[in-house]
Structures are given as C-alpha cells and as structure tokens.
Amino acid sequence: MGRKLKTPPKLLQWRLECLGHSLIEGLAGVLPGAWVFRLGEALGGLVWYFMPLRRKVILRNLRIAFAGEMDADELQRMAKASFRRTGGNLMSAAHTARLTPEKLASVIHIENLGLLEEALGGGNGVVLLLAHMGNWEVLSRLIHFFPAGTRAGAFYRPLNNPLLDARVFARRQADGTRMFSKRDNPLHVAGFLREGGIVGILADQRAGKQGEPVRFFGRLTRASPLPSLLARRSKSTVLALAMTAVKPGKWTARFLPVEAPPTTEHCMVALEQAMKLAPVDVFWFQERWKISVRKQRTIGDWLGPDTGRGGKPHRGLLWLAGVPEVWRVPAAWIHSDVVYEAVLTNEQALPCWLPASTRVHRVSFGADRKTLQQSITAIDSSADLPLDFILTAGASKVLQKAGRREAVPVIFLP
C-alpha cells in the first residue's frame, strides 16, 4: 500500500505555519537587528503570562541547575528574563539568516578562536559541543569564521512541519555546512572528522533510555554519548561553544576546552561551563531533567547502577494517604540518588519501613483535584529542589490529574 496522505487540515496548518514564518522573516529583514531583538524580547515577555505550564518547566530546570545558589525570587526573575531573552534570540534568527557574511561579522564576535585552530592542527577534526543558547540558529553560519578551507557539518533534528523543514534545511546548508541526521551512518560522520572537518552537535537536551547516565549541573541524568563516541572513533579533539547575547542584536561565540579523554562526563562538564556563562541565554523550555519512569520502568532502570555518589538527589514523594498499611515501596524503586518524602493523613503514623528521619507532609483524605494540586504545589516549593515523581498504590485519577497540572508524574504501583 502507498503512503497514507496527510489530511487537508494538517496540510493547511503546515502552510499557515510557513506563511507565519515568511511574515516574521520579512519583518525581521527590514528592521535593524537591535530592533528585531527588542521586539522579540517584548513578545517573549508577553508570552510569559499565557504559558503557565512552560513557566513551571523553566522554573523546575533553574531550581535544579542552581539549587543552593539562588533563592526563589532570583530564580523567578531569571525565569521571566529567560522568556524575554529567548524571544529576542528566536526573532533575531530570522534577521541573521539573511545577513551577508560581511554583515554577519559585525554582529558576532569570536573568542578563543586559537583553541579551534590548534585543535584543527591535529588533523583529525573537531567535535564541537553546542547548546541551545543565544542565537543558536546562526551556528550553521559560523563556517565563515573558521580557517579558510575548513569543512563544517552539524547534526539536525527535522521539524514536524515538512514544508517548513525543507526551507530551514536548505537555509542551514546554504553557507556550505553539511547537515547530518541520526539516520546517517556514524562511520560516515567519523570519516568526515578524520578528513579534518568540524561537526557540531547540540548536546544539551535530554536523551532517552539510550542516553548515558552522567551528572549534569550536579544532577544524575542521561546524556547523549554521540559526541564522545565520534571523538573516540575518529581521534578528534572536542571543544565546547557558548553563544551569548552581549547587547541587542549582537552575540559572542566563545570556544571552551574539554578535558581529555573526551568521555560523556567530561563533555557535559564543559557544556555546563558554557551554559553558566550566560544562563539567561539558555533555552530552558524543555524539561531537561525529566525522568522516564513508569510501572514497568523503575527509577533504578532510569538512573543506572547505584554508585552511591553524591550530588543533587532526586526527590520522590510517597503518597500514602488512603493507601493500605501493608503496602510498601518495591526494592526496585530504592536508589541512593533518590530521597523519599511521605504524604500521610492526620490520622496516619509513619510506616515502620521508612526511616524516622523521613520528611512528612499531611493532607486530608478524599480531597478534590484542586486541593490535591495545591498540596502538591506547597510540597514542591518547600525545598530547593523540585519534586521529580510521586509513587502511590491504586489508581486515583484525581491525584493523577493534580500531578499532571503541576508537571509531576504520578506512578501507580500494585
């Protein structure tokens, strides 16, 4: 059978998105760069008020990244500033996409270019660790700043809109940067590196189960092993790059070294250093430390072997209000990187299988969704680190909905 055609409404949506993209590019193309940036910031500040769930995600990311370093008011201000800065950077991408190489040099300043030149001197290419920060769409145009004759490539993720994807893909390759996808054979990419090329990889976003367990901003998570794999296979040098806005419509791209050997852990340390140079420039909109757990996939499966190393632990909540006294957390859900707190009714005592030091929260049994949501909000905000997940027995749809409203997954165990 042939491929099923997309329904007309979907095609209409794609065309409308392309039209919107064209209008934004047209507007950004006729305005000065500083105006475009400020317009984007204004729109980002406006959007802040209409995306409550996204605000929660950004605050959650910032609470994990800067736990113990900033108080709640500082994090709130940074989250709002991040909305504005992201708007400015995204709007500016439409402006810088049309600049000539000569004009591009007037809005981007390169720092530590000597690190790149030295790395290329080794002859085995460079793996460039990139983060979604600053005007990251301009990264594919940095080939104009590299030593003459340098070949550059970058990994990309196709957009959901195929019409818009074709347009963006063509633009990203227009300056000579070769685009690789996850479907490309790693041997071909390694060959590109061994021939002296540069391959950029956006490595700051979360990885799935295939990711490697490492610490990032002190929190155990999963990260893509691809940069380390390619570097080891091609014997390439690894560098990180930080893109930061220094004033409206102008950015600095700074190269940073990565400690040898280029393990995934060392790569993430360098990427963390790059992001800390300008946290407000980072795209915090994706829940970076989201855990992928469910009844059949435990927290131990997600975090990997229990090494007992310190850091910023995960915060689990045992919802025991109304749960039979015989129930207890299965051994597969016990991990040294997880600190459990308990939710009990006023009549319940702390179960004997939990340590006496366990932090206890009290709620009313049989509360409605709104009350449960308020309870989860209060418990979540009672510590520097946010809640990561809730474990309970049974299947309370009311609790599940309350957790979803607060972006906290609820896992029901038998």
Secondary structure, DSSP 8 states (H G I E B T S, - for coil): -------HHHHHHHHHHHHHHHHHHHHHHHS-HHHHHHHHHHHHHHHGGG-HHHHHHHHHHHHHHTTTTS-HHHHHHHHHHHHHHHHHHHHHHHHHTT--HHHHTTTEEEE-HHHHHHHHTTSS-EEEEE-SBSSGGGGGGGGGGS-TT--EEEE----SSHHHHHHHHHHHHTTS-EEE-TTS-HHHHHHHHHTT-EEEEE--S---TTSEEEEETTEEEEE--HHHHHHHHHT-EEEEEEEEEEETTEEEEEEEE--SS--HHHHHHHHHHHHHT-GGGB---S-TT----BTTB-HHHHH-S-----SB-EEEEEE-TT--TT----GGG--TTEEEEEEE-TT----TTS-TT--EEE--TT--HHHHHHHHHHHHTTSSS---EEEEES--HHHHHHHHHTT--EEEE-
